[in-house]
Amino acid sequence: MAAGGGRYFCTAGRGMEPFLAREVQARLGATEVDYVTGKVFFSTEAEPGELRKLKSGERLFLLLKKRTPLTVSQNKGKMLQEIKSLVTEEPKYWLDVISIWRNFHGHEEKKDDVSQENQLPLKRKSEEETNIATKRQKTEQVRETVSEECQAGAGEGCVVPERKSDQHCRTESETSLEDPSKSSGEKPIANSEQLNFSFRVSCRCSGATAKILPSQEIGRAVGVALMKQCGWRVDLRYPDLEIFVHLNDIHSVVGIPLFRLPLANREYIKTAGLRSTVAWAMASLAEITAGASVLDPMCGLGTILLEAAKEWPEACYWGADISDSQLEGADVNIRTAGLMDKIELLKASVTALPLPSESFDAVISDIPFGKKFKITKDIQLLPDILQEMERVLRVGGTIVLLLSQDLHKRMDGITKCAENDSPNAISDGASETATAKALNVDGNSSSSVNGVEESCLSSQQTHFGSLVPDGIYGVSLGKTDAFIYKYRKISTAGNR
């Protein structure tokens, strides 16, 4: 653990790891930055309020343990013993981490934003609440219950269930979680205050381990070990603390989520469109500076503009769309975010923008695709779309586009990725393990933190007009994959 700070990890959608790694360094001054598929690990002394500002991550955790993958064998007992060692070794270290968590939680509680839903004060309860909690504790301690964390997408953790329902929690009613002082000769290491600490275990298991042990059995073993060691009590619905355990073929990780809601949930967005993390990553590639003019010519609900204007408020933003309903939704989002003075909207076609040539420093856009949109027409119009974006872009400006796999293939026929001299470029379709090694930024492996994953599709350089390819980034949108393309304009259109 970093002196004077903490060791953390943040989950990220596939392809977002390098963006998040760069962000934690730039925003938090993070050190010991390392990442694998779906997670970025780092150390920082940043305050809770600064950690909350991360834009490219999903869920943020205080790291307890990170080890090599679990040794897989047919001996379940041996495997469970190894899993228990993740939480029973170094008890003083655990208490140190819990102390950091308590300080963090207390700080956030004062600001009323540690939880945006149904939070319980940890230190003060009314007499009635205490009685209810005591009765619930007695009821729940006669059974072993653990929660199995559901997977909300690649690299994303599951949000703690709301109080109205604990349908995500799985119970084994015949197993008793007795008072550790009665069931074991071990003396709990916790003090009197910590004996009243409630917790639950969320477990996600994949790969070889999942074939031998189910997540609920692993969660049960961890829960029993914590009760015996720390004297804590189980509370599935309203725990003070959640312990997150993730076991796969890459690593074994134990952590504590710091917020009940994912970082990707933006309170300033009324109606979600494009995933906010991807929108932020696109804006970060556009190199927006103070006084810059930025355009999204197919703005939809305005997510990209919102993310950009929140992060780079000294620029001016315009959004255009041909759909009245999309513009109405964008207007509601802009008003909710309080950005009416930063973002202007107009109704226009992306192939015929009523805007002067070379009037924008950056053009950022999510080209619509999927079942809701007729991609065949978009594919045919892609050259016209590019040409119009090129026309309104100033020399030296950047274009950042999000394309579906079909549009990505079509783009390959229009422009081809230039051969990249960066040591961080990796081949398209690389395995997760190879990707993790190629993108490691802890200083012990192969790449520097200034690089992001680039997948060059061809070594032959082909320009589209005055646009030069400046990177292609594969990202996951949950059920589908997409590609972020970046171009730079090197001369006035038609004058290369």
C-alpha positions as CSV (number, residue, x, y, z in Angstrom):
1,M,0.0,0.0,0.0
2,A,1.3,3.4,-0.9
3,A,2.5,5.5,2.0
4,G,0.0,8.1,2.9
5,G,-2.4,6.9,0.3
6,G,-4.2,3.8,-0.9
7,R,-4.0,1.1,-3.5
8,Y,-7.0,0.9,-5.8
9,F,-8.4,-0.7,-8.8
10,C,-11.1,0.4,-11.2
11,T,-13.1,-1.8,-13.6
12,A,-13.3,-0.7,-17.2
13,G,-15.0,-1.8,-20.4
14,R,-12.8,-3.8,-22.8
15,G,-10.6,-1.4,-24.7
16,M,-11.0,1.4,-22.1
17,E,-8.2,0.2,-19.9
18,P,-5.4,2.4,-21.6
19,F,-7.7,5.5,-21.5
20,L,-8.3,4.9,-17.7
21,A,-4.6,4.2,-17.1
22,R,-3.7,7.6,-18.6
23,E,-6.5,9.3,-16.8
24,V,-5.6,8.1,-13.3
25,Q,-2.1,9.4,-13.9
26,A,-3.1,12.7,-15.3
27,R,-6.0,13.4,-12.9
28,L,-4.8,11.7,-9.7
29,G,-1.1,11.7,-10.1
30,A,-1.3,7.9,-9.7
31,T,1.8,5.7,-9.4
32,E,2.3,2.0,-9.8
33,V,-0.2,1.9,-12.6
34,D,-0.8,-1.5,-14.1
35,Y,-3.7,-3.0,-16.0
36,V,-5.1,-6.2,-17.4
37,T,-8.3,-6.8,-19.4
38,G,-11.1,-5.1,-17.5
39,K,-9.2,-3.6,-14.6
40,V,-6.7,-0.8,-13.9
41,F,-4.6,-1.0,-10.7
42,F,-3.0,2.1,-9.2
43,S,-1.8,3.9,-6.1
44,T,-2.7,7.5,-5.2
45,E,-2.9,9.9,-2.3
46,A,-5.9,11.7,-4.0
47,E,-8.8,12.8,-1.9
48,P,-12.2,11.0,-2.3
49,G,-13.7,13.9,-4.2
50,E,-10.9,13.6,-6.8
51,L,-11.4,9.8,-7.1
52,R,-15.1,10.4,-7.8
53,K,-14.2,12.5,-10.9
54,L,-12.8,9.6,-12.9
55,K,-14.6,9.5,-16.2
56,S,-13.4,6.4,-18.1
57,G,-13.9,3.8,-15.4
58,E,-16.9,1.8,-14.2
59,R,-16.6,0.8,-10.5
60,L,-13.9,1.9,-8.1
61,F,-12.5,-0.4,-5.4
62,L,-10.0,-0.2,-2.6
63,L,-7.6,-3.1,-3.3
64,L,-7.2,-5.6,-0.6
65,K,-5.4,-8.5,-2.4
66,K,-4.1,-9.1,-5.8
67,R,-2.4,-12.5,-6.5
68,T,-1.7,-14.9,-9.2
69,P,-4.5,-17.2,-10.4
70,L,-5.9,-19.8,-8.0
71,T,-4.2,-23.2,-8.2
72,V,-6.9,-25.4,-9.8
73,S,-7.3,-29.0,-8.7
74,Q,-10.0,-31.5,-8.1
75,N,-9.6,-31.1,-4.4
76,K,-12.2,-28.5,-3.5
77,G,-11.2,-28.3,0.1
78,K,-7.7,-27.4,-0.9
79,M,-8.9,-24.8,-3.3
80,L,-11.2,-23.3,-0.7
81,Q,-8.4,-23.2,1.8
82,E,-6.3,-21.2,-0.7
83,I,-9.2,-18.8,-1.3
84,K,-9.7,-18.3,2.5
85,S,-6.0,-17.4,2.8
86,L,-6.8,-14.3,0.7
87,V,-8.7,-12.9,3.6
88,T,-7.2,-14.6,6.7
89,E,-3.5,-13.8,6.1
90,E,-2.1,-10.5,7.4
91,P,-5.1,-9.5,9.6
92,K,-3.3,-6.2,10.6
93,Y,-3.1,-5.3,6.9
94,W,-6.9,-5.8,6.6
95,L,-7.6,-3.5,9.5
96,D,-5.3,-0.9,8.0
97,V,-7.3,-1.1,4.7
98,I,-10.6,-1.0,6.6
99,S,-9.3,2.1,8.4
100,I,-8.7,3.8,5.1
101,W,-12.2,2.8,3.9
102,R,-13.8,4.2,7.1
103,N,-12.0,7.5,6.6
104,F,-13.0,7.6,3.0
105,H,-16.6,6.6,3.8
106,G,-16.9,9.2,6.6
107,H,-15.6,11.9,4.2
108,E,-18.0,11.0,1.6
109,E,-20.9,10.7,4.0
110,K,-20.4,14.3,5.1
111,K,-20.8,15.3,1.5
112,D,-23.9,13.1,1.1
113,D,-22.5,11.5,-2.0
114,V,-21.1,8.2,-0.9
115,S,-24.4,6.7,-2.1
116,Q,-27.0,8.2,-4.3
117,E,-29.5,5.6,-3.3
118,N,-30.9,4.4,0.0
119,Q,-27.8,4.9,2.2
120,L,-27.8,4.0,5.9
121,P,-25.7,6.2,8.3
122,L,-23.0,4.0,9.8
123,K,-22.6,5.8,13.1
124,R,-26.1,6.9,14.0
125,K,-29.4,5.0,14.0
126,S,-32.6,5.6,15.7
127,E,-33.7,3.2,18.5
128,E,-36.3,1.7,16.2
129,E,-33.8,1.2,13.3
130,T,-31.4,-0.5,15.8
131,N,-34.2,-2.9,17.0
132,I,-35.1,-3.8,13.4
133,A,-31.5,-4.3,12.5
134,T,-31.0,-6.6,15.6
135,K,-34.0,-8.7,14.7
136,R,-32.8,-9.0,11.1
137,Q,-29.3,-9.9,12.2
138,K,-30.6,-12.8,14.4
139,T,-32.8,-14.0,11.5
140,E,-30.0,-13.8,8.9
141,Q,-27.3,-15.3,11.1
142,V,-29.1,-18.7,11.3
143,R,-28.4,-19.2,7.6
144,E,-25.4,-18.8,5.4
145,T,-26.1,-16.4,2.6
146,V,-23.9,-14.8,0.1
147,S,-24.5,-12.7,-3.0
148,E,-23.2,-13.7,-6.4
149,E,-22.2,-10.7,-8.4
150,C,-23.9,-10.6,-11.8
151,Q,-21.9,-9.6,-14.8
152,A,-23.1,-6.3,-16.3
153,G,-20.8,-6.4,-19.2
154,A,-17.2,-7.0,-20.0
155,G,-15.0,-5.7,-17.2
156,E,-17.9,-4.3,-15.2
157,G,-19.1,-5.1,-11.7
158,C,-22.6,-5.5,-10.5
159,V,-24.3,-2.6,-8.6
160,V,-25.3,-3.3,-5.1
161,P,-29.0,-4.3,-5.1
162,E,-31.5,-1.7,-4.0
163,R,-33.1,-2.1,-0.5
164,K,-36.5,-3.0,-1.9
165,S,-35.3,-6.3,-3.1
166,D,-32.5,-8.8,-2.5
167,Q,-33.4,-11.0,-5.4
168,H,-29.7,-11.1,-6.5
169,C,-28.7,-12.7,-3.1
170,R,-28.6,-16.5,-3.0
171,T,-29.3,-18.2,0.2
172,E,-28.4,-21.6,1.7
173,S,-30.9,-21.7,4.5
174,E,-29.6,-24.9,6.1
175,T,-26.1,-23.5,6.8
176,S,-25.6,-21.7,10.1
177,L,-23.3,-18.8,10.6
178,E,-22.7,-19.1,14.3
179,D,-21.1,-16.6,16.5
180,P,-17.4,-17.0,15.7
181,S,-16.6,-17.0,19.4
182,K,-18.7,-20.1,19.8
183,S,-17.8,-22.0,16.7
184,S,-14.1,-21.5,16.9
185,G,-11.4,-21.2,19.4
186,E,-10.0,-18.2,17.5
187,K,-10.4,-14.8,19.1
188,P,-11.7,-12.1,16.7
189,I,-9.1,-9.5,16.0
190,A,-11.6,-6.7,15.8
191,N,-12.3,-4.3,18.5
192,S,-15.8,-3.7,20.0
193,E,-16.7,-1.1,17.4
194,Q,-15.8,-3.5,14.5
195,L,-17.7,-6.4,16.1
196,N,-20.9,-4.5,15.1
197,F,-19.6,-4.2,11.5
198,S,-21.9,-5.8,8.9
199,F,-20.8,-7.1,5.6
200,R,-21.6,-9.3,2.6
201,V,-19.5,-11.0,0.0
202,S,-19.9,-10.6,-3.8
203,C,-18.1,-13.1,-5.9
204,R,-17.5,-13.4,-9.6
205,C,-15.7,-16.5,-10.8
206,S,-14.7,-17.4,-14.4
207,G,-12.3,-19.6,-16.2
208,A,-10.9,-22.9,-14.8
209,T,-11.9,-22.1,-11.2
210,A,-15.6,-21.7,-12.1
211,K,-15.6,-25.2,-13.5
212,I,-14.7,-26.6,-10.1
213,L,-16.3,-24.2,-7.6
214,P,-19.5,-22.1,-7.9
215,S,-19.4,-18.5,-6.9
216,Q,-21.8,-19.0,-4.0
217,E,-19.6,-21.7,-2.5
218,I,-16.6,-19.4,-2.7
219,G,-18.5,-16.5,-1.2
220,R,-19.7,-18.7,1.7
221,A,-16.1,-19.8,2.5
222,V,-14.9,-16.1,2.4
223,G,-17.8,-15.0,4.6
224,V,-17.2,-17.6,7.2
225,A,-13.5,-16.8,7.3
226,L,-14.2,-13.1,7.8
227,M,-16.7,-13.8,10.6
228,K,-14.2,-15.9,12.5
229,Q,-11.3,-13.5,12.0
230,C,-12.9,-10.1,12.3
231,G,-16.1,-10.8,14.3
232,W,-18.3,-9.2,11.7
233,R,-21.9,-10.0,11.1
234,V,-23.5,-10.9,7.8
235,D,-26.1,-8.5,6.4
236,L,-27.2,-9.1,2.8
237,R,-29.6,-6.2,2.4
238,Y,-28.0,-3.3,4.1
239,P,-24.3,-4.1,4.8
240,D,-21.9,-1.5,6.0
241,L,-19.3,-3.1,3.8
242,E,-19.2,-5.2,0.7
243,I,-16.3,-7.5,-0.1
244,F,-15.7,-8.1,-3.8
245,V,-13.9,-11.3,-4.9
246,H,-13.0,-11.9,-8.5
247,L,-11.2,-15.1,-9.5
248,N,-10.2,-15.9,-13.1
249,D,-7.4,-17.3,-15.1
250,I,-5.4,-14.0,-15.0
251,H,-5.5,-13.2,-11.3
252,S,-7.2,-13.4,-7.9
253,V,-8.5,-10.0,-6.7
254,V,-10.2,-8.9,-3.5
255,G,-11.5,-5.4,-3.0
256,I,-14.0,-3.1,-1.4
257,P,-16.3,-1.0,-3.7
258,L,-16.1,2.7,-2.7
259,F,-19.4,3.8,-4.3
260,R,-22.8,2.0,-4.6
261,L,-23.3,3.4,-8.1
262,P,-20.8,3.0,-10.9
263,L,-18.7,6.0,-11.8
264,A,-20.2,5.7,-15.3
265,N,-23.6,6.7,-13.9
266,R,-23.6,10.5,-14.6
267,E,-26.0,12.4,-12.5
268,Y,-26.0,15.2,-15.0
269,I,-27.4,13.0,-17.9
270,K,-31.2,12.7,-17.9
271,T,-31.5,10.2,-20.7
272,A,-28.5,8.0,-21.5
273,G,-27.4,7.5,-25.1
274,L,-23.8,6.4,-25.9
275,R,-22.0,4.9,-22.9
276,S,-20.6,7.9,-21.0
277,T,-17.1,6.3,-20.6
278,V,-16.7,5.8,-24.3
279,A,-18.0,9.3,-25.1
280,W,-15.4,10.8,-22.7
281,A,-12.7,8.7,-24.3
282,M,-13.6,10.0,-27.7
283,A,-13.6,13.6,-26.4
284,S,-10.2,13.0,-24.8
285,L,-8.7,12.0,-28.2
286,A,-10.0,15.2,-29.8
287,E,-7.3,17.4,-28.0
288,I,-9.8,20.1,-27.0
289,T,-8.2,23.3,-25.8
290,A,-9.5,26.5,-24.3
291,G,-11.4,28.6,-26.9
292,A,-11.7,25.6,-29.3
293,S,-14.9,25.1,-31.4
294,V,-16.2,21.5,-31.3
295,L,-18.9,20.0,-33.5
296,D,-20.9,16.7,-33.2
297,P,-22.8,16.6,-36.5
298,M,-24.8,13.5,-35.5
299,C,-25.2,14.4,-31.8
300,G,-28.3,12.2,-31.0
301,L,-29.0,12.8,-27.3
302,G,-25.8,14.8,-26.9
303,T,-23.7,12.5,-24.7
304,I,-20.4,13.2,-26.4
305,L,-21.0,17.0,-26.1
306,L,-22.0,16.7,-22.5
307,E,-18.9,14.7,-21.5
308,A,-16.7,17.1,-23.5
309,A,-18.3,20.3,-22.1
310,K,-18.1,19.0,-18.5
311,E,-14.4,18.1,-18.8
312,W,-13.3,21.0,-21.1
313,P,-15.6,23.9,-20.2
314,E,-13.5,26.6,-21.8
315,A,-14.4,25.4,-25.4
316,C,-17.5,26.1,-27.4
317,Y,-19.8,23.2,-28.6
318,W,-22.3,22.7,-31.4
319,G,-24.5,19.7,-32.0
320,A,-26.5,18.9,-35.1
321,D,-29.0,16.1,-35.9
322,I,-31.7,15.5,-38.5
323,S,-34.1,14.0,-35.9
324,D,-36.4,16.3,-33.9
325,S,-36.9,13.7,-31.2
326,Q,-33.1,13.3,-30.7
327,L,-32.6,17.1,-30.6
328,E,-35.4,17.4,-28.0
329,G,-33.7,14.7,-25.9
330,A,-30.4,16.4,-26.3
331,D,-31.9,19.7,-25.2
332,V,-33.3,18.1,-22.0
333,N,-29.9,16.6,-21.2
334,I,-28.1,19.9,-21.8
335,R,-30.6,21.7,-19.5
336,T,-30.2,19.0,-16.8
337,A,-26.5,19.4,-16.9
338,G,-26.7,23.2,-16.8
339,L,-24.8,23.6,-20.0
340,M,-27.2,25.8,-22.0
341,D,-24.5,28.5,-22.4
342,K,-21.9,26.0,-23.6
343,I,-23.8,23.9,-26.2
344,E,-25.8,25.1,-29.2
345,L,-28.1,22.7,-31.2
346,L,-29.3,22.9,-34.8
347,K,-31.3,20.7,-37.1
348,A,-29.3,19.7,-40.1
349,S,-28.1,16.7,-42.1
350,V,-24.5,15.5,-41.6
351,T,-24.1,15.5,-45.4
352,A,-25.1,19.1,-45.8
353,L,-24.2,21.1,-42.8
354,P,-25.2,24.8,-42.9
355,L,-21.8,25.8,-41.4
356,P,-18.8,27.6,-42.9
357,S,-15.8,25.7,-44.2
358,E,-12.9,25.2,-41.8
359,S,-14.8,26.6,-38.8
360,F,-14.2,23.9,-36.2
361,D,-11.1,22.7,-34.4
362,A,-12.6,19.2,-33.7
363,V,-15.4,17.1,-35.0
364,I,-16.5,14.2,-32.8
365,S,-19.3,11.8,-33.7
366,D,-20.9,8.4,-33.0
367,I,-22.1,7.2,-36.4
368,P,-25.5,5.6,-35.7
369,F,-25.7,1.8,-36.1
370,G,-27.5,-1.2,-34.7
371,K,-31.1,-2.5,-35.1
372,K,-32.5,1.0,-34.5
373,F,-30.7,2.4,-37.5
374,K,-30.5,1.3,-41.1
375,I,-26.7,0.8,-41.4
376,T,-26.9,0.0,-45.1
377,K,-27.6,3.6,-45.9
378,D,-25.0,4.8,-43.5
379,I,-22.4,2.6,-45.1
380,Q,-23.1,4.0,-48.6
381,L,-23.1,7.6,-47.2
382,L,-19.9,7.2,-45.2
383,P,-17.7,8.9,-47.9
384,D,-20.1,11.8,-48.1
385,I,-20.2,12.0,-44.3
386,L,-16.4,12.1,-44.1
387,Q,-16.1,14.7,-46.8
388,E,-18.5,17.1,-45.1
389,M,-16.7,16.7,-41.8
390,E,-13.4,17.3,-43.5
391,R,-14.9,20.5,-45.1
392,V,-15.9,22.1,-41.8
393,L,-12.7,21.1,-40.0
394,R,-9.7,23.5,-39.7
395,V,-6.3,22.5,-40.8
396,G,-4.5,20.9,-37.9
397,G,-7.9,19.9,-36.4
398,T,-9.0,16.4,-35.4
399,I,-11.9,14.1,-36.3
400,V,-12.9,11.3,-33.9
401,L,-15.5,8.8,-35.0
402,L,-17.2,5.8,-33.4
403,L,-17.9,3.1,-36.0
404,S,-19.7,-0.3,-35.8
405,Q,-17.9,-3.4,-37.1
406,D,-19.7,-3.1,-40.5
407,L,-18.8,0.6,-40.8
408,H,-15.3,-0.3,-39.7
409,K,-15.0,-2.7,-42.6
410,R,-16.3,-0.1,-45.0
411,M,-13.9,2.5,-43.6
412,D,-11.0,0.1,-44.4
413,G,-12.0,0.4,-48.0
414,I,-11.9,4.2,-47.9
415,T,-8.8,4.9,-45.8
416,K,-6.2,2.5,-44.5
417,C,-4.3,2.8,-41.2
418,A,-0.8,4.2,-41.7
419,E,2.0,2.1,-40.4
420,N,2.5,3.2,-36.8
421,D,6.0,3.6,-35.3
422,S,4.7,3.5,-31.7
423,P,5.9,0.6,-29.7
424,N,2.4,0.3,-28.2
425,A,0.7,-0.8,-31.5
426,I,-0.6,-4.3,-31.3
427,S,-2.2,-6.6,-33.8
428,D,-5.9,-6.7,-34.3
429,G,-7.6,-9.5,-32.5
430,A,-4.8,-10.1,-30.0
431,S,-5.6,-12.4,-27.0
432,E,-6.5,-10.8,-23.7
433,T,-3.3,-12.0,-22.2
434,A,-1.2,-10.6,-25.0
435,T,-3.1,-7.4,-24.8
436,A,-2.6,-7.1,-21.1
437,K,1.2,-7.6,-21.5
438,A,1.4,-5.2,-24.4
439,L,-0.5,-2.5,-22.5
440,N,1.2,-3.0,-19.1
441,V,2.1,0.4,-17.7
442,D,3.7,-0.4,-14.4
443,G,7.2,0.1,-15.8
444,N,8.0,-3.6,-15.6
445,S,6.6,-4.7,-19.0
446,S,6.4,-3.5,-22.5
447,S,4.7,-0.1,-22.9
448,S,4.7,3.4,-21.6
449,V,1.6,5.2,-20.1
450,N,1.4,7.6,-23.0
451,G,0.3,4.9,-25.4
452,V,-3.2,3.6,-26.0
453,E,-4.2,0.5,-27.8
454,E,-4.0,1.0,-31.5
455,S,-4.9,-1.7,-34.1
456,C,-3.4,-0.8,-37.4
457,L,-5.3,-2.6,-40.2
458,S,-2.8,-2.1,-42.9
459,S,0.8,-1.0,-43.4
460,Q,-0.2,0.9,-46.6
461,Q,-0.9,4.6,-45.9
462,T,-3.9,6.0,-47.7
463,H,-5.4,9.5,-47.1
464,F,-9.0,10.5,-47.4
465,G,-8.6,14.0,-48.9
466,S,-6.6,16.0,-46.4
467,L,-7.3,13.6,-43.5
468,V,-4.5,11.4,-42.1
469,P,-5.3,8.4,-39.9
470,D,-4.0,9.0,-36.4
471,G,-5.1,5.8,-34.6
472,I,-7.8,3.2,-34.3
473,Y,-9.0,2.0,-30.9
474,G,-11.2,-1.1,-30.3
475,V,-13.7,-0.7,-27.5
476,S,-16.6,-2.8,-26.2
477,L,-20.2,-1.4,-26.0
478,G,-21.4,-4.3,-23.9
479,K,-23.1,-6.7,-26.3
480,T,-21.2,-5.4,-29.4
481,D,-17.8,-4.1,-30.2
482,A,-17.0,-0.8,-31.9
483,F,-14.0,1.1,-33.2
484,I,-12.9,4.7,-32.4
485,Y,-11.1,6.3,-35.4
486,K,-9.0,9.4,-35.1
487,Y,-7.9,11.6,-38.1
488,R,-5.9,14.8,-38.4
489,K,-6.4,17.3,-41.1
490,I,-3.0,18.3,-42.7
491,S,-4.1,20.7,-45.4
492,T,-7.1,22.5,-46.9
493,A,-9.5,20.0,-48.4
494,G,-8.6,19.4,-52.1
495,N,-5.1,21.1,-51.8
496,R,-2.9,18.2,-50.7
